[in-house]
Amino acid sequence: MKTIIFTHAAAKDLDGLPPDGREQVEGGLVRYAATGDGDVKQLIGREGYRLRIGRYRVIFDEDRLTILAIYIGKRDTTTYRRR
């Protein structure tokens, strides 16, 4: 299982989610870290990947041992425009 690390911005994003959304995102990240299972696509126009978990998106980067969550948010917000 890969280690999940949150940037300061991602931790704040996660804390700002409603309780059910937070559980969804945490569960999706853990499942992806453990099994590699999830709706993941490489981003176009910038480095990193997108993990789709229901209506939420996690923008992250990864290597062999870790997943670095950069941003977390709803798709209908500015999730993809944040740098």
PAKOLZA-941055 format. One line per 2 residues: number of its first residue (from 1); their letters; for each residue x, y, z of N, C-alpha, C. Coordinates in steps of 0.05 Angstrom, whole numbers. Example, Ala and Ser with C-alpha at 12.3 -4.5 7.8 and 13.67 -1.06 7.14 Angstrom:
<drenkols>
1> as> 264:-114:156:246:-90:156:264:-66:156 | 257:-45:142:273:-21:143:258:1:157 .
</drenkols>
This chain:
<drenkols>
1> mk> 17:-24:0:0:0:0:18:25:0 | 10:44:-17:25:69:-18:17:87:5 .
3> ti> 36:104:13:31:124:34:17:148:22 | -4:158:35:-19:182:25:-9:206:41 .
5> if> 0:227:27:9:251:39:-8:274:28 | -17:292:46:-33:315:37:-16:340:39 .
7> th> -18:357:18:-6:384:21:-23:399:40 | -13:422:49:-29:439:67:-56:447:54 .
9> aa> -55:454:28:-80:462:14:-99:438:13 | -89:414:7:-107:391:5:-119:384:32 .
11> ak> -103:387:54:-114:381:80:-136:401:87 | -133:427:80:-153:447:85:-178:441:68 .
13> dl> -174:432:43:-196:425:26:-212:402:37 | -198:382:47:-211:358:59:-227:366:84 .
15> dg> -215:383:101:-229:391:125:-254:408:118 | -254:421:96:-277:437:88:-300:422:76 .
17> lp> -296:397:70:-318:381:58:-338:373:79 | -363:368:70:-383:357:89:-374:329:98 .
19> pd> -383:320:122:-374:294:132:-377:271:113 | -400:270:98:-403:247:79:-384:249:56 .
21> gr> -378:274:47:-359:277:25:-331:271:34 | -324:278:59:-298:272:69:-294:241:71 .
23> eq> -314:227:80:-312:198:81:-309:186:53 | -324:196:34:-321:187:6:-293:190:-4 .
25> ve> -282:214:-1:-255:220:-11:-234:203:3 | -236:202:30:-216:186:44:-217:157:36 .
27> gg> -241:146:34:-245:118:25:-234:113:-3 | -239:132:-21:-229:129:-48:-199:130:-50 .
29> lv> -187:148:-34:-158:150:-34:-145:125:-22 | -156:115:-1:-146:91:12:-148:67:-7 .
31> ry> -171:65:-20:-175:43:-39:-155:45:-62 | -151:69:-73:-131:72:-94:-103:66:-85 .
33> aa> -96:75:-61:-69:70:-50:-64:40:-46 | -85:26:-37:-82:-3:-31:-82:-20:-56 .
35> tg> -100:-14:-75:-105:-32:-97:-98:-20:-125 | -97:6:-127:-93:19:-153:-120:21:-168 .
37> dg> -142:14:-154:-168:15:-166:-181:43:-163 | -189:54:-185:-203:80:-184:-203:92:-212 .
39> dv> -219:113:-215:-222:127:-240:-200:149:-241 | -177:141:-251:-153:159:-252:-146:165:-281 .
41> kq> -140:190:-286:-130:198:-312:-107:218:-309 | -89:217:-327:-67:237:-327:-78:264:-336 .
43> li> -69:285:-323:-78:312:-331:-65:321:-356 | -79:337:-371:-69:348:-396:-62:378:-391 .
45> gr> -39:386:-399:-31:414:-396:-17:420:-370 | -15:400:-353:1:403:-328:7:375:-317 .
47> eg> 26:374:-299:34:348:-288:14:339:-268 | 13:313:-264:-4:301:-244:-27:285:-255 .
49> yr> -44:276:-236:-66:258:-243:-91:268:-229 | -114:258:-239:-139:264:-227:-152:238:-219 .
51> lr> -162:237:-194:-178:214:-184:-206:224:-180 | -225:211:-194:-253:219:-192:-266:201:-171 .
53> ig> -278:214:-151:-292:200:-130:-320:213:-128 | -339:202:-142:-366:214:-142:-365:241:-154 .
55> ry> -375:261:-140:-374:289:-150:-348:304:-142 | -330:290:-129:-305:302:-119:-282:293:-137 .
57> rv> -262:311:-138:-237:305:-153:-213:309:-135 | -194:291:-137:-169:294:-122:-147:297:-143 .
59> if> -133:320:-143:-111:324:-160:-86:315:-145 | -71:297:-156:-48:285:-141:-25:279:-159 .
61> de> -3:274:-147:21:264:-160:29:239:-145 | 43:221:-158:51:196:-145:77:186:-155 .
63> dr> 90:170:-138:113:155:-146:109:126:-137 | 130:111:-135:127:83:-129:116:78:-101 .
65> lt> 122:96:-82:115:91:-54:95:111:-42 | 91:134:-55:73:154:-42:53:166:-62 .
67> il> 31:176:-51:12:191:-66:11:219:-52 | 16:240:-67:16:267:-56:-10:281:-66 .
69> ai> -29:283:-48:-54:297:-55:-49:327:-55 | -55:340:-77:-49:369:-80:-74:385:-75 .
71> yi> -96:379:-88:-121:393:-85:-144:374:-84 | -165:381:-69:-189:365:-67:-212:384:-70 .
73> gk> -232:377:-87:-255:394:-90:-276:382:-107 | -299:395:-110:-320:387:-127:-312:393:-156 .
75> rd> -322:378:-174:-316:382:-202:-327:410:-212 | -349:418:-202:-362:443:-211:-349:468:-200 .
77> tt> -327:466:-185:-313:489:-175:-287:493:-191 | -268:506:-180:-243:513:-194:-222:492:-190 .
79> ty> -229:467:-185:-209:446:-178:-188:444:-200 | -195:445:-225:-175:441:-246:-159:466:-253 .
81> rr> -169:489:-245:-155:514:-251:-135:522:-229 | -136:509:-206:-117:516:-185:-89:507:-192 .
83> r> -70:521:-183:-42:514:-188:-28:507:-163 .
</drenkols>
